[in-house]
Each structure stands twice: as structure tokens, then as C-alpha cells.
Amino acid sequence: MSDDTEDTLVRGQQRGSHGRQQDEGVLVIRAIAMPADTNPSGDIFGGWLMSQMDLAAGNMAGRVSQGRSATVSVEAMQFLRPVKVGDEVTLYATLRKVGRTSMRIHVDAWARARYSENAEKVTDADFIFVALDESGAPRPVFET
Ligand SMILES: CC(C)(COP(=O)(O)OP(=O)(O)OC[C@H]1O[C@@H](n2cnc3c(N)ncnc32)[C@H](O)[C@@H]1OP(=O)(O)O)[C@@H](O)C(=O)NCCC(=O)NCCS
């Protein structure tokens, strides 16, 4: 990984496209919440959002470790506001820490209502990914 790429992944400064305060993280996923993703109450199912966050963190883990990796732990997940059908959901990932074989990746999820220019943070969490070799065993994140 080049120094420039690492700098972007660790401290990527990104201004939200809708004027909101989004002061850190790399935009990794943007998706529209669909009716198929709802819970029995009609709001978006938390599991759908968690899977999007896992995908976002996994995307960054792949870029950082340049290979296979897996989620070993999810910490401090909080659901701050409900997500509604039709919301545009944007996921930002920030590389917080690299260990020997693990990566701590913080993910923020923001939602913008379909007919609004305002986005609100709806969820965040830390995902710990472990870089894996071909056999599924931990490998150093940065090969020496
Ligand atoms: C990922 C996996 C190979 C790690 O195996 P392991 O025996 O725990 O490996 P280690 O003890 O060597 O730990 C590897 C790294 O993960 C970290 N780690 C392990 N468990 C952790 C946890 N619960 N929380 C935070 N970090 C953890 C260790 O600190 C270590 O980090 P470091 O090398 O940067 O110091 C194994 O746990 C596994 O296969 N888990 C299933 C992963 C998976 O399928 N994920 C998808 C879920 S559907």
C-alpha cells in the first residue's frame, strides 16, 4: 500500500455531498434502502444495516491488507435513528488501528431521506478484521 493510499484510508477527509458534517472516513458504499429490507414494523431491519457496515469495513480491510480477511469482532455498535424505506444510506470507513494481523475499522452510516438534502448519522461501530492466508489462518497485515 502506498503512503498516499494509507494516508487516505487513515485520515480520509470527506465533505458530505449534502452539506452535512461528515468529517472523517472514506465513502465506501452508497445504497438505497428498499422495502425488501424492512422489519415487521416497516422500518429498515437493523441486520440489513449491519451487513452493509460489515461489507464497508471488509472492503477497507481488503484494500489495507491486499488480500483475504474476516470479521472477528464488532464493538460499540449503536443505532441512533431509524432508517426508512427510500433513504439513501452512505457508509464511511476509517482505519483506526493496525495490529500484527488485525485491523480496527470504524464505520459511520448516514441516511438522507429521499426528498431531503439533510443527512443524519444513523449508526456507527468498530469492526475488527483479521487478515487471513489461503488456509484461513491469520497472516500479517503488512507482509515483511
Ligand atoms: C479470524 C480467526 C482466524 C482468528 O483466529 P484466532 O485464533 O482468534 O487468531 P489470533 O488469536 O491469532 O488473533 C488474531 C488477531 O485477531 C485479534 N482478535 C482475535 N479475537 C478478537 C476479538 N474478539 N476482538 C478483537 N480482536 C481479536 C487478536 O488480538 C489478533 O490481533 P493482532 O495479530 O493484530 O495482535 C478466527 O477467529 C476465525 O476464523 N473466526 C471466524 C471469522 C469469520 O468467519 N468471520 C465471518 C463471520 S460470518
The ligand as an ORCA input file, in Angstrom:
! r2SCAN-3c Opt
* xyz 0 1
  C     -10.251    -14.837     12.434
  C      -9.700    -16.082     13.080
  C      -8.919    -16.905     12.039
  C      -8.729    -15.594     14.177
  O      -8.272    -16.722     14.849
  P      -7.643    -16.570     16.303
  O      -7.213    -17.922     16.735
  O      -8.528    -15.767     17.187
  O      -6.320    -15.748     15.967
  P      -5.427    -14.958     16.976
  O      -5.690    -15.293     18.402
  O      -4.021    -15.139     16.439
  O      -5.864    -13.425     16.782
  C      -5.630    -12.786     15.530
  C      -5.793    -11.298     15.743
  O      -7.167    -11.023     15.990
  C      -7.313    -10.332     17.232
  N      -8.554    -10.802     17.838
  C      -8.948    -12.081     17.978
  N     -10.159    -12.140     18.572
  C     -10.514    -10.849     18.795
  C     -11.641    -10.230     19.388
  N     -12.662    -10.954     19.865
  N     -11.677     -8.885     19.449
  C     -10.669     -8.133     18.973
  N      -9.552     -8.658     18.395
  C      -9.493    -10.002     18.318
  C      -6.074    -10.697     18.030
  O      -5.781     -9.710     19.020
  C      -5.040    -10.730     16.936
  O      -4.659     -9.405     16.587
  P      -3.115     -8.976     16.281
  O      -2.456    -10.057     15.473
  O      -3.238     -7.708     15.479
  O      -2.461     -8.778     17.596
  C     -10.795    -16.991     13.714
  O     -11.272    -16.395     14.907
  C     -11.934    -17.217     12.785
  O     -11.782    -17.906     11.772
  N     -13.081    -16.602     13.100
  C     -14.240    -16.653     12.190
  C     -14.166    -15.455     11.234
  C     -15.395    -15.431     10.378
  O     -15.818    -16.433      9.841
  N     -15.962    -14.229     10.223
  C     -17.171    -14.064      9.473
  C     -18.340    -14.255     10.366
  S     -19.750    -14.794      9.436
*
